[in-house]
Amino acid sequence: MIFFLYGEDTYRSHENLLVLKDQLMLKHQNSADVFSFDFEGGSQKQDTLSALFQSLETMTLFSEGKIVIVKRIFSSNAGILENMELFSVQNLPLISQDKNKELVFWDEKVDKRKKFFKLLQKHAHQCEEFSPLSGNQLEKWIIQRAARYGKKIPKQAVTLISNHLSNTAIIDSELMKAANLSESDTITEQELKSIVESSIQNTIFEALDAIGSGDKKRAFSLFTDRIQKGDNPLYLLSMCAYQMRSLLRVISCTEEGMHIPGVIAKELSIHPFVASKLVSQASKFSKARALRAFQFLARMDIAAKTGKIDSVLAIEEWIIKF
C-alpha cells in the first residue's frame, strides 16, 4: 500500500508520519522490516535511489512485511526524480495492491505539476496535504492540543495565541509550557501571554545587544527566524517599541544615579530580570540614540497598524537606521 503525506506544515505532517508508522508496525505485528531514505538537500547520488528500489524489489523472507519511508524525494535533483517517475509508472500500481509492502512518502514542498505527484495522488491509499492552519481551523487545533495536555483553554486565550503565532510547532511548545506551569485544569489568557511575551522578549533583548554592538546581521537573523517560525510581525514591532521605551526609562534612571537593577526594577515597576538586562544594554545606547529609535518605532507601529507600511519592512528599517 502507498501513503503520501506532504505540505508546508511539517510539524503536523511529521507527527502524522510517526503515528502512521506505529499503525503499520501494529498491522504487521511489530515484525516488519523498516527502511528509510531521506533525499534532503537534493544532492544525493544515484546510489541512494538504487538502494530504495532494491528495498522495494527484494522479498521479505523472515518478517511479516516491509515498511519503506521516503522523505523529501521532491527535493532531489532532476535526474533522481525522473528515474523515480520511470520506476513509479510500472511499480506503483503493483505496490498499491501489495498488502505486505507499505510505501510511505513524506515531503515538505512538492511540485503538483510533476507527473510523479499525479502518480502518487492516483495510487496512494492515503494522500493528505498539511497546509498552514489559520482562522477557525487553527483555533480548533489549539483547543485540541490543550486537551491533549489535559487542559481546557478559554476563547480569549485561544485568540491571543492564534493572533501572535501561526507555526504549529511553536504553538504546541508554548501550550506545553503553559500546561506544565498551570496548577488548574484551565490554561488562562494571562499564563499564555506571559510565556509568549517572555519568549519574544528574550529575542528582542538579543537583538538590542546585537544592534548596540553594531552586529546588524545578527539582529536581522533573530527577527527573520521568529517571523519564519510564525510570529506576527506586527506584534514583534509593537514589542520592539515597548522595549525601546523601557530602555529609555532605564537610561534616564542611570543618569539620575540609579545603577542597581533591583532599585530600578522597583522604581519602574518592572521585573528584576528585565531591569538587569536593560541596565546592561543601557551602556550601549546614548539617551539621544535610544530616544530616536523609540520615536521611530512608535511612528512605524502606528503606520503598520493603519496599513501604511509593512511591519517587516519597518523592523528592517529600524535595524538599518539605529
C-alpha positions, 0 to 999 in steps of 0.5 A: 500500500502507498501513503503520501503525506506532504505540505508546508506544515511539517510539524503536523505532517511529521507527527502524522508520519510517526503515528502512521508508522506505529499503525503499520508496525501494529498491522504487521505485528511489530515484525516488519522490516523498516527502511528509510531514505531521506533525499534532503538537500537534493544532492544525493547520488544515484546510489541512494535511489538504487538502494530504495528500489532494491528495498522495494524489489527484494522479498521479505523472507523472515518478517511479516512485511516491509515498511519503506519511508521516503522523505523529501524525494521532491527535493532531489535533483532532476535526474533522481526524480525522473528515474523515480517517475520511470520506476513509479509508472510500472511499480506503483500500481503493483505496490498499491495492491501489495498488502505486505509492502507499505510505501510511505512518502513524506515531503515538505514542498512538492511540485503538483505539476510533476507527473510523479505527484499525479502518480502518487495522488492516483495510487496512494491509499492515503494522500493528505496535504498539511497546509498552514492552519489559520482562522477557525481551523487553527483555533480548533487545533489549539483547543485540541492540543490543550486537551491533549495536555489535559487542559481546557483553554478559554476563547480569549486565550485561544485568540491571543495565541492564534493572533501572535503565532501561526507555526504549529510547532511553536504553538504546541511548545508554548501550550506545553509550557503553559500546561506544565506551569498551570496548577488548574485544569484551565490554561488562562489568557494571562499564563499564555501571554506571559510565556509568549511575551517572555519568549519574544522578549528574550529575542528582542533583548538579543537583538538590542545587544546585537544592534548596540554592538553594531552586529546588524546581521545578527539582529536581522537573523533573530527577527527573520527566524521568529517571523519564519517560525510564525510570529506576527510581525506586527506584534514583534514591532509593537514589542520592539517599541515597548522595549525601546521605551523601557530602555529609555526609562532605564537610561534616564534612571542611570543618569539620575544615579540609579545603577542597581537593577533591583532599585530600578526594577522597583522604581519602574515597576518592572521585573528584576530580570528585565531591569538587569538586562536593560541596565546592561544594554543601557551602556550601549545606547546614548539617551539621544540614540535610544530616544530616536529609535523609540520615536521611530518605532512608535511612528512605524507601529502606528503606520503598520497598524493603519496599513501604511507600511509593512511591519517587516519592512519597518523592523528592517528599517529600524535595524538599518537606521539605529 
